[in-house]
Amino acid sequence: MAVKHLGERYEFLSENRAERYGGDINFYIRWQRHLLYACPSAYRCPPDMKLRDFLEQMYRPDHGAHPDTAKLDFAACEWWHDQQPWHPDLEQSLAANGVAHMSYIEFRSPGLDGMHGMGN
Amino acid sequence: MAQGKKLGLKERYALLTRGLDWETTYQPMDKVFPYDKYEGIRIKDWDAWADPFRLTMDAYWKYQAEKERKLYAILDAFQQNNGQLNISDGRYLNAVKLWLQGITPLEYAAHRGFAHVGRGFRGAGARIACQMQSIDELRHAQTQLHAFSHYNKYFNGFHGFAHMRDRAWYLSIPKSFFEDALSAGPFEFVTSISFAFEYVLTNLLFMPFVSGAAYNGDMATTTFGFSAQSDESRHMTLGLEVVKFTLEQHEDNVPIVQAWLDKWFWRGYRLLGLVGTMMDYMLPKKVMSWKEAWEIYWEENGVALFHDLGRYGIRLPKHHEVTVKEKHRLTHEMWPTLYQYGNALSLHTWVPDDAELDWLSEKYGELFDRMYRPRLLFLRELEQRGERYYNNRLPMVCQVCQIPIFYTEPDDPTTQCVRIVEAADTKHHCCSDGCADIFRREPEKYVQALIPPQQVYRGEAGGARDIFEYAKWLHLEPGADTSEYRGSPDHRNWEAWQAAHKSTAADAA
């Protein structure tokens, strides 16, 4: 459907469109079954950043409060990109792995299922 | 001059709403009232509009002036007697901060909205009702500011509500709710605000806040609440009248109104999560749980109302069943969200004490005990180790309700819920099927939303690069306005004042 409007046209570009990031991308990532972290986290990064560098240098330090974080092995994780199964190469860049503006990444860590048997 | 017979209320109302109106001739009526047709609502007879209160302007001024006199006498007494020392606990003020920051600006927005639609309808009865409500809403904004200003002398976090309204991530939730309505046509505005919010959901806003204020010894808030109550009953009547009038005028209006009810029930419900969280976590003396309130005010009263509207062809709003599934967990998911992003909040957060955890266990039962209580106790453990938990990485936010996406799947409280929606040039994220439906119905509208974390990353939040610089841009003083309650200046002051208050009382005895 579309907005009912009075003027001749009602068309707008997205406020958060890619070209407003000066070549960087804005994307989101979530660790499944670790609900201590209330929400998926938002990032702005250059797309040529290596995926492993992003995970080790940005994601892990930001998410240090959970007792599972220190044991987390990204290479052993199961991954999804925009809710589809995904097999990233951690040594390649975000862009080479298909991570683009407004991508949504999820991962699950086998053997690390959060606290209290409830994914906390 | 001959003395005429004094007119009755009904006659005076008829003269005001019918006799003073006319059909324009120099300009076509469609040019004078350009907004009341494009939404597709068909009105055959504007004179069928009936206002059960039949309030005229002279009576309106008289009633309101009386209420003002009483209200300000009580506020004066509250201030002169240091009423702030008689509240239940210093933590209580955080509920008042949330009202000031989140709700008072909505009263002002409602004033603007009703002033606009009060000009937009070609029916004079509807215009008069909207005009009075517009003045009411301005009065509510003013009386709230006056009542709360006393607390601003003694507690932090009250100072920057107007500055923060257009900037703070958690205040974009109520702001976007109202601006969605303000930027719609006049019939959608009154359906959304007067009916869906003021009629269907208002008990969930006023009851917990005003009863909560009374329970917690806050006579200032209680008094403006009661002063607003007679206005609210008039607003609720307007809400019901709007919907019945619209539905009775033409059968083509039914699907349009239904789509608005689907949308605004969901948006209102999402907004009320903040109120529920206040009830369950922020009031030191609890009134009732969010779950109990939802059962009484929605599952019993709200559902019965929708069944009554069944004779017009209206059904229950879409996704209503999700709200019932979420009632067991909504507030237990939202409070830890506020808690962890506390470095950019103009209010304090804390882990409930044992008595409060027991109350939550009693109200919420087994799922709370298995899942949320251990989560809260883990947060307490971190705090006791001197590692009070903050999440300083900005969250993903829903493109429609603008709430950070913390919700879980309706049938699985261990899996977070995200919906991806696409518009022409960009992907967006929603917190639920309810918000995703709203997006897909009017994508051109919601792609324009200013989402605070994205605004920060684009460098449009005063150049802030992280949550601390962002808080500075909101004019927040770290630790004084923001973050943990325990050990904050508010907490320390409260303890010192209580000690002094007790020793003065003991000396006097």
Interface residues (C-beta under 8 A of the other chain):
Chain A: M1 A2 V3 K4 H5 L6 Y10 E11 F12 L13 S14 E15 N16 R17 A18 R20 Y21 N26 Y28 R30 Q32 R33 L35 L36 Y37 A38 C39 P40 S41 A42 Y43 R44 D62 H63 A65 D82 Q83 H101 M102 S103 Y104 M115 H116 G117 M118 G119 N120
Chain B: P34 Y35 Y38 E39 G40 G185 E333 P336 T337 Q340 Y341 R370 M371 P374 R375 F378 L382 E387 Y389 N391 N392 R393 L394 P395 M396 V397 P404 I405 F406 T408 T414 T415 Q416 V418 I420 A423 A424 D425 T426 K427 H428 H429 R440 R441 E442 P443 E444 K445 V447 Q448 A449 L450 I451 P453 Q454 Y457 R458
